Amino acid sequence: MKMPYHCPFCKGPMVNSYYYWNDGSKNLIKSCNKNITHSVTFTSLIRDHDEVNKITIPWGPDCSFRWALHAEEKYKLILQHKKGETKLPFFEPDLSNYRKLVNKLKTYLVFL
């Protein structure tokens, strides 16, 4: 998946920022969090800045869903919360409809 220039949900501009790790590697982070109807973050390694490495959708103050697209285990969907992480069955996120994606995530939460 290629890094988006515009938010797939609202078509607005994405805010670029950079994160520097202790080992010297860098991440490009593109986020759309100014809109009150949705928030999404795309992360890519600087050396491969065209490919999405991670997609994150916040779910409350201490919780988020994260798709790790280039993980050791091919693909992962992780619910990250204050008590740790919970691996969920992977599905390809449909970035054309935010409400539909949120409803599918809610369904996953019901069966935890």
C-alpha positions in Angstrom: 0.0 0.0 0.0 1.4 3.4 -1.0 1.6 6.3 1.5 -1.4 8.6 0.9 -1.0 12.3 0.1 -4.6 13.0 1.2 -6.8 11.5 3.9 -8.7 8.6 2.4 -11.8 9.4 4.4 -12.1 13.2 4.1 -9.7 13.9 1.2 -8.1 16.6 3.3 -4.3 17.2 3.6 -2.3 14.9 5.8 0.1 16.4 8.4 3.7 15.1 8.0 5.9 14.5 11.0 9.0 12.4 11.7 9.9 10.1 14.6 13.5 9.3 15.3 14.3 6.0 17.1 17.3 5.4 19.4 19.0 3.2 16.8 19.1 6.0 14.3 16.2 4.9 12.1 13.5 7.3 11.2 9.7 7.0 10.5 7.6 9.3 8.4 4.2 9.7 10.0 1.2 11.1 8.1 -1.9 11.9 10.1 -5.4 13.3 9.8 -6.6 14.2 13.2 -8.0 17.7 12.8 -11.4 16.4 11.7 -13.8 15.7 14.5 -15.4 12.7 12.6 -12.3 10.6 12.3 -8.6 10.2 13.1 -6.1 8.0 11.3 -2.3 7.7 11.1 -0.1 6.1 8.5 3.6 5.3 9.3 6.4 4.4 7.0 10.1 3.8 7.3 12.2 6.7 5.9 14.2 4.3 3.7 11.0 3.0 2.2 8.8 6.2 2.5 6.4 5.2 -0.3 5.1 2.0 1.5 2.8 2.1 4.5 4.3 0.1 7.4 1.5 0.7 9.9 -2.0 2.1 10.0 -3.4 3.3 13.4 -6.9 4.3 14.3 -7.4 5.7 17.9 -10.2 4.2 20.0 -10.5 6.3 23.0 -7.8 7.9 25.2 -5.9 4.7 26.0 -6.7 2.4 23.2 -6.1 2.1 19.4 -6.3 -0.4 16.6 -3.1 -1.0 14.6 -2.5 -2.8 11.4 1.1 -3.9 11.1 1.5 -4.4 7.4 5.2 -5.4 7.3 5.5 -7.4 10.5 7.4 -10.6 11.1 4.0 -12.5 11.0 3.1 -11.3 7.5 0.2 -9.1 8.6 -1.2 -8.3 12.0 -4.2 -6.4 13.5 -3.5 -5.4 17.1 -5.7 -3.8 19.7 -3.4 -1.8 21.8 -4.6 -0.8 25.3 -3.2 0.3 28.6 -2.9 -3.3 29.8 -1.0 -4.4 26.7 -1.8 -5.7 23.3 -4.4 -8.2 21.9 -3.8 -9.8 18.5 -7.0 -9.9 16.4 -7.7 -11.8 13.2 -6.4 -9.7 10.3 -8.6 -8.1 7.7 -7.6 -5.6 5.0 -9.0 -2.2 6.1 -11.4 -0.6 3.7 -10.2 3.0 3.7 -13.0 4.3 1.5 -15.6 4.4 4.3 -14.6 5.3 7.8 -18.0 4.5 9.4 -18.0 1.0 7.8 -14.5 0.3 9.1 -15.4 1.5 12.7 -18.5 -0.8 12.7 -16.4 -3.8 11.7 -13.9 -2.9 14.5 -16.9 -2.7 17.0 -17.9 -6.2 15.9 -14.4 -7.5 16.7 -14.6 -5.9 20.2 -17.9 -7.7 20.9 -16.2 -11.1 20.5 -13.1 -10.4 22.6 
